[in-house]
Amino acid sequence: MTSYGVLLYEGVEELDFVGPWEVFAVSSLLRKGADQAVLIAERPEPLRCINAMRVLPDRTFDDHPDLDVLLVPGGSGSRAQVGNPVLIDWIARTSKQVSWTAGVCTGTFLLHKAGVASGRRVTTHRLFHDTLQARGEVTVVTDARYVVDGDLITSQGISAGIDMALWLIGALHGRDHARRVREHMQYEPAPPYLADEPMAT
C-alpha cells in the first residue's frame, strides 16, 4: 500500500494536483487498488482553485491517514499560503513522516518556507526561478522538468508535475510499471518516460 497525500488550498492550480492525482490513481488501478490518494486541506469545506474549479477535500490536517508521499502543488494561492503558519507547520511536520515529499510549480515556495528545501537542489515554474533563488538556501535548477534531491522531488510548472509523478511511481514501483501507467493514460511526452533519460545536474 502506498498512500499519497495531496495538499489543497484556495487558489491552487488545478493541473498541479490533478495531473499527479491521475498518475497516482492509474497506478493504483494497475496495482489492483493497492494504493490510495487523499486530498487534504486545512478545513473540510470546498475550495476554489485558480481557474474556478471547486474541489472538496477528503481529509483535513488533523484527520488524514499515514502518508508515504506528500504532494504540494502551486498556483497563485501559494503566495498567500506562504504566510499561513498552520499550513507551513503541517508541511514541515508531515514531510518528516513521509518517504517522499514532492512539489509542483510554485509549491516549491511552500516547501522552502517550511524548511523542507533548505540546502537542496530544486526547481519551480520558469517565471519564478530567480525569485526562488533570491530567497536563499536553495540551488534552483533551470534546465530540468523535475529535480530529485534525496527524498525531495520538485518540478517546473503545471504539466511538469505529470512527468515528476511518473518518475516517482517508477521509483516506488519500478520503471516498467511507470511505463504501463503512461500508456494507460495515453500520455505521450518526448522523451516518452523521462526516467529513461539522464537527469540534468
TORKOL-4160 file (C-alpha; in steps of 0.2 Angstrom, whole numbers, padded with zeros to 4 digits, m for minus):
201
<pt num="1" X="0000" Y="0000" Z="0000"/>
<pt num="2" X="0006" Y="0017" Z="m0005"/>
<pt num="3" X="m0003" Y="0032" Z="0002"/>
<pt num="4" X="m0002" Y="0049" Z="m0007"/>
<pt num="5" X="m0007" Y="0065" Z="0002"/>
<pt num="6" X="m0011" Y="0079" Z="m0010"/>
<pt num="7" X="m0012" Y="0096" Z="m0002"/>
<pt num="8" X="m0026" Y="0108" Z="m0007"/>
<pt num="9" X="m0029" Y="0127" Z="m0003"/>
<pt num="10" X="m0038" Y="0142" Z="m0010"/>
<pt num="11" X="m0031" Y="0147" Z="m0027"/>
<pt num="12" X="m0021" Y="0131" Z="m0030"/>
<pt num="13" X="m0018" Y="0127" Z="m0049"/>
<pt num="14" X="m0029" Y="0113" Z="m0055"/>
<pt num="15" X="m0017" Y="0103" Z="m0066"/>
<pt num="16" X="m0003" Y="0105" Z="m0052"/>
<pt num="17" X="m0013" Y="0092" Z="m0042"/>
<pt num="18" X="m0025" Y="0084" Z="m0054"/>
<pt num="19" X="m0010" Y="0078" Z="m0066"/>
<pt num="20" X="m0001" Y="0069" Z="m0052"/>
<pt num="21" X="m0018" Y="0063" Z="m0045"/>
<pt num="22" X="m0021" Y="0055" Z="m0062"/>
<pt num="23" X="m0004" Y="0046" Z="m0061"/>
<pt num="24" X="m0007" Y="0040" Z="m0044"/>
<pt num="25" X="m0025" Y="0034" Z="m0047"/>
<pt num="26" X="m0020" Y="0025" Z="m0063"/>
<pt num="27" X="m0005" Y="0017" Z="m0054"/>
<pt num="28" X="m0017" Y="0011" Z="m0040"/>
<pt num="29" X="m0029" Y="0004" Z="m0054"/>
<pt num="30" X="m0015" Y="m0006" Z="m0062"/>
<pt num="31" X="m0009" Y="m0012" Z="m0044"/>
<pt num="32" X="m0027" Y="m0019" Z="m0041"/>
<pt num="33" X="m0032" Y="m0005" Z="m0029"/>
<pt num="34" X="m0016" Y="m0007" Z="m0019"/>
<pt num="35" X="m0014" Y="0012" Z="m0016"/>
<pt num="36" X="m0024" Y="0027" Z="m0010"/>
<pt num="37" X="m0023" Y="0045" Z="m0014"/>
<pt num="38" X="m0031" Y="0058" Z="m0002"/>
<pt num="39" X="m0035" Y="0076" Z="m0005"/>
<pt num="40" X="m0030" Y="0086" Z="0011"/>
<pt num="41" X="m0034" Y="0104" Z="0016"/>
<pt num="42" X="m0034" Y="0114" Z="0032"/>
<pt num="43" X="m0053" Y="0114" Z="0033"/>
<pt num="44" X="m0066" Y="0102" Z="0026"/>
<pt num="45" X="m0076" Y="0114" Z="0016"/>
<pt num="46" X="m0075" Y="0116" Z="m0003"/>
<pt num="47" X="m0060" Y="0126" Z="m0011"/>
<pt num="48" X="m0060" Y="0137" Z="m0026"/>
<pt num="49" X="m0045" Y="0133" Z="m0037"/>
<pt num="50" X="m0036" Y="0146" Z="m0048"/>
<pt num="51" X="m0046" Y="0143" Z="m0064"/>
<pt num="52" X="m0063" Y="0142" Z="m0054"/>
<pt num="53" X="m0064" Y="0123" Z="m0051"/>
<pt num="54" X="m0072" Y="0119" Z="m0035"/>
<pt num="55" X="m0064" Y="0104" Z="m0025"/>
<pt num="56" X="m0070" Y="0095" Z="m0009"/>
<pt num="57" X="m0055" Y="0089" Z="0002"/>
<pt num="58" X="m0056" Y="0071" Z="0008"/>
<pt num="59" X="m0047" Y="0075" Z="0025"/>
<pt num="60" X="m0040" Y="0089" Z="0035"/>
<pt num="61" X="m0023" Y="0092" Z="0043"/>
<pt num="62" X="m0030" Y="0083" Z="0059"/>
<pt num="63" X="m0038" Y="0068" Z="0052"/>
<pt num="64" X="m0029" Y="0061" Z="0037"/>
<pt num="65" X="m0021" Y="0043" Z="0036"/>
<pt num="66" X="m0002" Y="0040" Z="0037"/>
<pt num="67" X="0006" Y="0045" Z="0021"/>
<pt num="68" X="0020" Y="0039" Z="0011"/>
<pt num="69" X="0021" Y="0053" Z="m0001"/>
<pt num="70" X="0016" Y="0072" Z="0002"/>
<pt num="71" X="0012" Y="0082" Z="m0014"/>
<pt num="72" X="0012" Y="0101" Z="m0013"/>
<pt num="73" X="0005" Y="0109" Z="m0028"/>
<pt num="74" X="0007" Y="0128" Z="m0033"/>
<pt num="75" X="m0004" Y="0141" Z="m0040"/>
<pt num="76" X="m0007" Y="0160" Z="m0036"/>
<pt num="77" X="m0014" Y="0154" Z="m0019"/>
<pt num="78" X="0003" Y="0149" Z="m0014"/>
<pt num="79" X="0008" Y="0167" Z="m0012"/>
<pt num="80" X="m0004" Y="0169" Z="0002"/>
<pt num="81" X="m0001" Y="0152" Z="0010"/>
<pt num="82" X="0017" Y="0156" Z="0012"/>
<pt num="83" X="0011" Y="0167" Z="0026"/>
<pt num="84" X="m0001" Y="0154" Z="0034"/>
<pt num="85" X="0008" Y="0147" Z="0049"/>
<pt num="86" X="m0004" Y="0132" Z="0051"/>
<pt num="87" X="m0001" Y="0126" Z="0033"/>
<pt num="88" X="0018" Y="0129" Z="0034"/>
<pt num="89" X="0019" Y="0120" Z="0050"/>
<pt num="90" X="0009" Y="0105" Z="0044"/>
<pt num="91" X="0020" Y="0103" Z="0028"/>
<pt num="92" X="0036" Y="0104" Z="0039"/>
<pt num="93" X="0029" Y="0091" Z="0051"/>
<pt num="94" X="0022" Y="0079" Z="0038"/>
<pt num="95" X="0037" Y="0080" Z="0027"/>
<pt num="96" X="0047" Y="0072" Z="0041"/>
<pt num="97" X="0035" Y="0057" Z="0042"/>
<pt num="98" X="0034" Y="0053" Z="0023"/>
<pt num="99" X="0046" Y="0043" Z="0012"/>
<pt num="100" X="0044" Y="0056" Z="m0002"/>
<pt num="101" X="0040" Y="0075" Z="m0002"/>
<pt num="102" X="0035" Y="0082" Z="m0019"/>
<pt num="103" X="0032" Y="0100" Z="m0025"/>
<pt num="104" X="0025" Y="0106" Z="m0041"/>
<pt num="105" X="0027" Y="0123" Z="m0049"/>
<pt num="106" X="0027" Y="0137" Z="m0035"/>
<pt num="107" X="0023" Y="0123" Z="m0022"/>
<pt num="108" X="0042" Y="0124" Z="m0020"/>
<pt num="109" X="0040" Y="0141" Z="m0012"/>
<pt num="110" X="0029" Y="0132" Z="0002"/>
<pt num="111" X="0042" Y="0119" Z="0004"/>
<pt num="112" X="0055" Y="0132" Z="0005"/>
<pt num="113" X="0046" Y="0142" Z="0018"/>
<pt num="114" X="0043" Y="0125" Z="0028"/>
<pt num="115" X="0062" Y="0122" Z="0028"/>
<pt num="116" X="0060" Y="0106" Z="0018"/>
<pt num="117" X="0070" Y="0113" Z="0003"/>
<pt num="118" X="0084" Y="0120" Z="0014"/>
<pt num="119" X="0101" Y="0116" Z="0006"/>
<pt num="120" X="0093" Y="0106" Z="m0008"/>
<pt num="121" X="0093" Y="0107" Z="m0027"/>
<pt num="122" X="0075" Y="0111" Z="m0033"/>
<pt num="123" X="0065" Y="0119" Z="m0047"/>
<pt num="124" X="0049" Y="0128" Z="m0050"/>
<pt num="125" X="0039" Y="0137" Z="m0063"/>
<pt num="126" X="0051" Y="0145" Z="m0075"/>
<pt num="127" X="0044" Y="0163" Z="m0072"/>
<pt num="128" X="0049" Y="0161" Z="m0054"/>
<pt num="129" X="0067" Y="0153" Z="m0055"/>
<pt num="130" X="0076" Y="0170" Z="m0050"/>
<pt num="131" X="0063" Y="0174" Z="m0036"/>
<pt num="132" X="0066" Y="0157" Z="m0028"/>
<pt num="133" X="0084" Y="0158" Z="m0029"/>
<pt num="134" X="0084" Y="0175" Z="m0021"/>
<pt num="135" X="0076" Y="0168" Z="m0006"/>
<pt num="136" X="0092" Y="0159" Z="m0002"/>
<pt num="137" X="0097" Y="0142" Z="0005"/>
<pt num="138" X="0092" Y="0133" Z="m0011"/>
<pt num="139" X="0100" Y="0129" Z="m0028"/>
<pt num="140" X="0087" Y="0132" Z="m0042"/>
<pt num="141" X="0089" Y="0121" Z="m0057"/>
<pt num="142" X="0083" Y="0129" Z="m0073"/>
<pt num="143" X="0085" Y="0116" Z="m0086"/>
<pt num="144" X="0076" Y="0101" Z="m0080"/>
<pt num="145" X="0057" Y="0097" Z="m0079"/>
<pt num="146" X="0060" Y="0090" Z="m0062"/>
<pt num="147" X="0074" Y="0088" Z="m0050"/>
<pt num="148" X="0077" Y="0074" Z="m0037"/>
<pt num="149" X="0087" Y="0078" Z="m0022"/>
<pt num="150" X="0087" Y="0064" Z="m0009"/>
<pt num="151" X="0069" Y="0061" Z="m0003"/>
<pt num="152" X="0063" Y="0078" Z="m0011"/>
<pt num="153" X="0057" Y="0079" Z="m0029"/>
<pt num="154" X="0051" Y="0096" Z="m0037"/>
<pt num="155" X="0045" Y="0100" Z="m0054"/>
<pt num="156" X="0043" Y="0115" Z="m0065"/>
<pt num="157" X="0027" Y="0122" Z="m0070"/>
<pt num="158" X="0010" Y="0114" Z="m0071"/>
<pt num="159" X="0011" Y="0100" Z="m0083"/>
<pt num="160" X="0029" Y="0095" Z="m0077"/>
<pt num="161" X="0020" Y="0088" Z="m0062"/>
<pt num="162" X="0014" Y="0073" Z="m0073"/>
<pt num="163" X="0032" Y="0069" Z="m0078"/>
<pt num="164" X="0038" Y="0071" Z="m0060"/>
<pt num="165" X="0024" Y="0059" Z="m0054"/>
<pt num="166" X="0028" Y="0046" Z="m0067"/>
<pt num="167" X="0046" Y="0046" Z="m0061"/>
<pt num="168" X="0040" Y="0045" Z="m0043"/>
<pt num="169" X="0029" Y="0029" Z="m0046"/>
<pt num="170" X="0044" Y="0022" Z="m0056"/>
<pt num="171" X="0055" Y="0025" Z="m0041"/>
<pt num="172" X="0042" Y="0017" Z="m0029"/>
<pt num="173" X="0035" Y="0003" Z="m0040"/>
<pt num="174" X="0048" Y="0001" Z="m0055"/>
<pt num="175" X="0050" Y="0008" Z="m0072"/>
<pt num="176" X="0040" Y="m0005" Z="m0081"/>
<pt num="177" X="0025" Y="0000" Z="m0070"/>
<pt num="178" X="0028" Y="0018" Z="m0074"/>
<pt num="179" X="0028" Y="0015" Z="m0092"/>
<pt num="180" X="0012" Y="0005" Z="m0091"/>
<pt num="181" X="0004" Y="0020" Z="m0082"/>
<pt num="182" X="0009" Y="0032" Z="m0095"/>
<pt num="183" X="0002" Y="0020" Z="m0109"/>
<pt num="184" X="m0014" Y="0018" Z="m0100"/>
<pt num="185" X="m0015" Y="0037" Z="m0098"/>
<pt num="186" X="m0011" Y="0039" Z="m0117"/>
<pt num="187" X="0002" Y="0052" Z="m0111"/>
<pt num="188" X="0015" Y="0054" Z="m0125"/>
<pt num="189" X="0028" Y="0067" Z="m0120"/>
<pt num="190" X="0046" Y="0067" Z="m0128"/>
<pt num="191" X="0055" Y="0058" Z="m0122"/>
<pt num="192" X="0041" Y="0046" Z="m0118"/>
<pt num="193" X="0047" Y="0042" Z="m0100"/>
<pt num="194" X="0060" Y="0054" Z="m0093"/>
<pt num="195" X="0067" Y="0042" Z="m0080"/>
<pt num="196" X="0075" Y="0033" Z="m0095"/>
<pt num="197" X="0085" Y="0049" Z="m0099"/>
<pt num="198" X="0100" Y="0056" Z="m0089"/>
<pt num="199" X="0095" Y="0069" Z="m0076"/>
<pt num="200" X="0101" Y="0086" Z="m0078"/>
<pt num="201" X="0115" Y="0090" Z="m0065"/>
